[in-house]
Amino acid sequence: MGVALRDIFLPYREEISLSLVPGAVAIDAYNTLYQFLSIIRQPDGTPLMDSTGRTTSHLSGLFYRNTALMSQGITPVYVFDGVPPELKADTIGERRLVREDAAAKWEEARREGDIRAAYVYARASSRIDSEILASAKKLLGLLGIPCIDAPSEGEAQAAYMAMKGDVIAAASQDYDTLLYGAPVQVRNLTISGKRKVRGRSITVRPERITLQAVLLGHNISRQELIEVAILTGTDFNAGIRGVGAKTALKIVQKGDFLSVLQEKMPEFDPQPVMEFFIHPPVTDDYEIPFKKPDFDGLISFLSDEYGFLRERIEPVIAPLCNRKEQKTLDFWS
């Protein structure tokens, strides 16, 4: 879900070409997997599956997107969530209920032959189980893509890696990445220019947001940006009803953050949320090895194990197995 701060980030979202993103990029793995599981479905909402009924939507998405990115000189580094913080318990519970309700409505819509409704409810019912997680990591490993397990929130770890300079940016659709301190966030990190939103196709282009530009533009600090998020609501707290991003920004700019909170939410202590965004659990225990894709391993995994057509995947990976290393990291100019 992330934070609802679109309105104040919109002026700072810069459309870019993927040719301007050479080097390693830390990607929020769960965010990406949910995208694929939600979007890559049959017209009635049924996900792509192999002959045994195992879901393959995520494998298709990961394979074609990442091979396309790698062909552009981008090295994806996938960061997976670890143990969720206690602060997120309510949000996790709410999301589980939403998925369960959507799954029930999906089945009902299919029985009634309402294909359009079935597709909408199916997307909302997407979930990541242990099999999806394991198969995703195996595919990424065969592609030569590093996988890192965060101690807690994947976005926080990705932001930390970007702050250290181990990657040139953190990639996620959610703006939380900037709250965690990522100097640069990339959204829509995809070759495809189309995406289905509310039943219609829209053109989507990669975007770059620079944290410093946002802070300078609004004349606020990173802590004050987090205050804006707290007022509107985050994964760790409910916001104030009726307060959107622009209103919250004005409150913070006037220095009224605490007084408004005390008036509207007197029992809420913002400090634990603030502390988590500023000092989230992260780790330095990781490596980012760069390997070429395992041609034979990919054929065996995708074609032999999951039934992907060899004649479709072989031409995609053959050039990558012979590509030269990309060494430029000229992302800041």
C-alpha positions in Angstrom: 0.0 0.0 0.0 2.7 2.5 1.0 2.0 6.1 1.7 -0.5 8.4 -0.1 1.9 11.2 -1.0 1.5 11.2 -4.7 0.3 14.8 -4.9 3.4 16.3 -3.3 5.8 14.0 -5.2 4.2 14.6 -8.6 6.1 17.8 -9.6 9.4 15.9 -8.9 8.7 12.8 -10.9 11.1 12.9 -13.9 10.4 10.7 -16.9 13.6 9.0 -18.0 14.9 6.5 -20.5 16.2 3.2 -19.2 19.5 4.1 -21.1 20.0 6.6 -18.3 19.9 3.9 -15.6 23.1 1.8 -16.2 24.4 -0.1 -13.2 22.9 -1.9 -10.2 19.4 -1.0 -8.9 17.9 -2.4 -5.7 14.4 -3.6 -6.3 11.7 -4.2 -3.8 11.0 -7.8 -4.5 7.6 -8.2 -2.9 6.3 -5.1 -4.6 7.4 -6.5 -7.9 6.0 -10.0 -7.3 2.6 -8.5 -6.3 2.6 -6.5 -9.6 3.1 -9.6 -11.7 0.7 -11.8 -9.7 -2.0 -9.1 -10.0 -1.6 -8.1 -13.7 -0.5 -11.3 -15.5 -3.8 -13.2 -15.6 -6.4 -14.6 -17.9 -9.5 -12.5 -18.8 -11.5 -14.2 -15.9 -8.7 -13.5 -13.5 -7.1 -17.0 -13.5 -3.3 -16.7 -13.1 -1.0 -18.3 -15.6 -0.3 -21.9 -14.5 1.6 -24.9 -15.6 0.2 -28.3 -16.3 0.1 -29.2 -12.6 -1.7 -26.1 -11.5 1.3 -24.2 -10.1 1.1 -20.4 -10.7 3.6 -19.1 -13.2 2.5 -15.5 -13.6 5.4 -14.3 -11.5 7.9 -16.4 -13.4 6.8 -15.0 -16.7 7.0 -11.5 -15.4 10.3 -11.9 -13.7 11.9 -13.6 -16.8 10.8 -11.2 -19.5 11.2 -8.0 -17.5 14.6 -8.7 -16.1 16.1 -10.0 -19.3 14.9 -6.8 -20.9 16.5 -4.7 -18.2 19.7 -6.6 -18.3 19.9 -6.1 -22.1 19.8 -2.3 -21.3 22.9 -2.6 -19.0 20.8 -2.6 -15.8 21.8 -5.0 -13.1 18.7 -5.8 -10.9 19.3 -6.6 -7.3 16.2 -8.0 -5.6 15.6 -7.3 -1.9 13.1 -9.5 -0.1 11.2 -8.6 3.0 12.2 -10.2 6.3 10.3 -10.2 9.6 7.5 -7.5 9.5 7.6 -5.0 12.4 5.0 -5.1 15.1 3.9 -1.7 14.0 2.7 -3.3 10.8 0.5 -5.9 12.4 -2.8 -4.1 11.9 -2.0 -3.3 8.2 -1.1 -6.9 7.5 -4.3 -8.1 9.1 -6.4 -5.7 7.1 -4.7 -6.8 3.9 -5.3 -10.4 4.6 -9.0 -9.8 5.1 -9.1 -7.8 1.8 -7.5 -10.7 -0.1 -9.8 -13.2 1.5 -12.9 -11.2 0.7 -11.7 -10.6 -2.9 -11.0 -14.3 -3.4 -14.6 -15.1 -2.4 -16.0 -12.5 -4.6 -13.8 -13.7 -7.5 -15.2 -17.2 -7.3 -18.8 -15.8 -7.1 -18.2 -13.6 -10.2 -16.8 -16.6 -12.1 -19.8 -18.7 -11.2 -22.1 -15.9 -12.4 -20.2 -15.4 -15.6 -19.2 -11.8 -14.8 -15.8 -11.8 -16.4 -15.0 -8.2 -15.8 -15.8 -8.3 -12.1 -13.9 -11.6 -11.8 -10.8 -10.1 -13.2 -11.0 -7.1 -10.8 -11.5 -9.3 -7.7 -8.8 -11.8 -8.8 -6.2 -9.0 -8.9 -7.1 -7.9 -5.4 -6.8 -11.5 -4.1 -3.1 -12.0 -5.1 -0.9 -13.4 -2.4 2.7 -14.6 -2.2 3.1 -18.1 -0.7 6.3 -20.1 0.0 6.2 -21.9 -3.4 6.0 -18.6 -5.3 8.8 -17.1 -3.2 11.1 -20.1 -3.7 10.5 -20.4 -7.4 11.0 -16.6 -7.8 14.4 -16.8 -6.0 15.5 -19.8 -8.0 14.7 -18.1 -11.3 16.5 -14.9 -10.3 19.5 -17.0 -9.3 19.6 -18.7 -12.6 19.4 -15.3 -14.3 22.5 -14.3 -12.3 20.6 -11.7 -10.4 21.5 -11.2 -6.7 18.9 -11.8 -4.1 19.2 -10.2 -0.6 17.1 -11.0 2.4 16.3 -7.9 4.5 16.0 -8.3 8.2 12.7 -6.4 8.0 11.2 -4.1 5.3 12.7 -4.7 1.9 12.2 -1.0 0.9 14.3 0.0 3.9 17.1 -2.3 3.0 17.0 -1.1 -0.7 17.1 2.5 0.5 20.1 1.8 2.8 22.0 0.2 -0.1 21.3 3.2 -2.2 22.5 5.5 0.6 25.7 3.5 0.9 26.3 3.8 -2.8 26.2 0.1 -3.4 23.4 0.6 -5.9 22.6 3.7 -7.9 18.9 3.8 -6.9 16.1 1.9 -5.1 13.2 0.8 -7.3 9.6 0.5 -6.0 6.2 1.8 -6.8 5.7 2.9 -3.2 7.0 6.3 -1.9 8.0 4.7 1.4 11.4 4.2 -0.2 12.1 7.9 0.0 10.9 8.1 3.6 13.6 5.5 4.4 16.2 7.8 2.9 16.9 6.5 -0.6 18.7 9.4 -2.4 17.1 8.3 -5.7 14.0 6.3 -6.3 13.0 4.8 -9.7 9.4 3.9 -10.4 8.0 2.0 -13.4 11.2 0.2 -13.9 10.0 -1.7 -17.0 10.5 -1.8 -20.7 6.8 -2.2 -21.5 5.0 1.1 -22.1 1.5 -0.2 -21.2 -0.2 -1.1 -18.0 -3.7 -1.9 -17.1 -5.2 0.4 -14.5 -8.9 0.1 -13.5 -9.6 -2.0 -16.6 -8.0 0.3 -19.1 -4.5 0.4 -20.7 -2.3 3.5 -19.9 1.2 4.4 -21.1 3.7 4.0 -18.4 7.3 5.3 -18.5 10.2 4.9 -16.1 10.4 7.8 -13.6 13.2 9.1 -11.3 12.6 11.0 -8.1 15.5 12.6 -6.2 14.9 13.0 -2.5 17.0 16.1 -2.2 14.9 17.8 -4.9 11.7 17.0 -3.0 13.0 18.3 0.3 14.4 21.5 -1.2 11.3 22.1 -3.3 9.0 21.9 -0.3 11.5 23.5 2.1 11.3 20.6 4.6 13.6 18.1 6.1 13.4 14.3 5.7 12.0 14.1 9.3 9.3 16.6 8.3 8.5 14.5 5.1 7.9 11.6 7.5 5.7 13.8 9.5 3.6 14.5 6.4 3.3 10.8 5.8 2.3 10.1 9.4 -0.6 12.7 9.1 -1.9 11.1 6.0 -1.3 7.5 7.1 1.4 4.9 6.7 1.7 1.1 6.9 2.4 1.7 10.6 -0.4 4.1 11.5 -3.8 5.4 10.5 -3.8 8.9 9.3 -6.1 11.8 10.2 -9.4 11.4 8.4 -9.8 14.1 5.7 -6.1 15.1 5.7 -4.5 14.5 2.3 -0.9 15.0 1.3 -1.2 18.7 0.4 -3.0 19.6 3.6 -0.5 17.6 5.7 2.4 19.4 4.0 0.9 22.8 4.9 0.5 21.7 8.5 4.1 20.5 8.7 5.4 23.6 7.0 3.7 25.8 9.6 5.2 23.8 12.4 1.9 22.5 13.6 2.5 18.7 13.3 2.5 17.9 17.0 -0.4 20.3 17.9 -2.6 18.9 15.2 -1.8 15.3 16.2 -2.6 16.1 19.9 -5.9 17.6 18.8 -7.0 15.0 16.3 -5.3 11.8 17.7 -4.5 12.5 21.3 -3.7 8.9 22.2 -1.3 8.3 19.3 2.4 8.5 19.8 4.2 9.2 16.5 7.7 8.6 17.8 7.9 4.8 17.2 6.8 5.3 13.6 9.3 8.2 13.1 12.0 6.1 14.6 11.3 3.1 12.3 11.5 5.2 9.2 14.7 6.9 10.3 16.5 3.9 11.9 14.9 0.8 10.3 16.5 -2.7 10.8 19.0 -3.1 7.9 22.0 -5.3 7.4 25.5 -4.9 5.9 25.7 -8.6 5.5 25.2 -8.9 1.8 27.1 -9.2 -1.4 26.2 -8.2 -4.9 27.9 -10.7 -7.2 27.4 -10.2 -10.9 27.0 -13.5 -12.8 26.0 -14.4 -16.3 22.7 -16.2 -16.8 22.8 -20.0 -16.6 21.6 -20.9 -20.0 21.1 -24.7 -19.4 19.7 -24.1 -16.0 17.1 -21.7 -17.2 16.0 -24.0 -20.0 15.7 -26.9 -17.5 13.8 -24.8 -14.9 11.5 -22.9 -17.2 10.9 -25.4 -20.0 11.3 -28.8 -18.4 9.9 -28.0 -15.0 7.3 -25.3 -15.6 6.4 -25.9 -19.3 7.5 -22.6 -20.8 8.1 -23.0 -24.6 11.8 -23.4 -25.2 11.5 -21.7 -28.6 10.3 -18.6 -26.9 12.8 -18.3 -24.0 15.9 -19.5 -25.7 16.3 -16.5 -28.1 15.8 -14.2 -25.1 18.6 -15.5 -22.9 21.1 -16.5 -25.6 22.4 -13.0 -26.2 22.7 -12.3 -22.5 24.9 -15.3 -21.9 27.5 -13.7 -24.2 27.0 -10.0 -23.3 29.9 -7.9 -22.0 30.0 -6.6 -18.5 28.5 -3.1 -18.0 30.8 -1.0 -15.9 29.5 2.5 -16.2 27.5 4.0 -13.3 26.9 7.4 -14.8 23.5 7.9 -13.3 23.9 11.3 -11.6 24.7 13.5 -14.6 
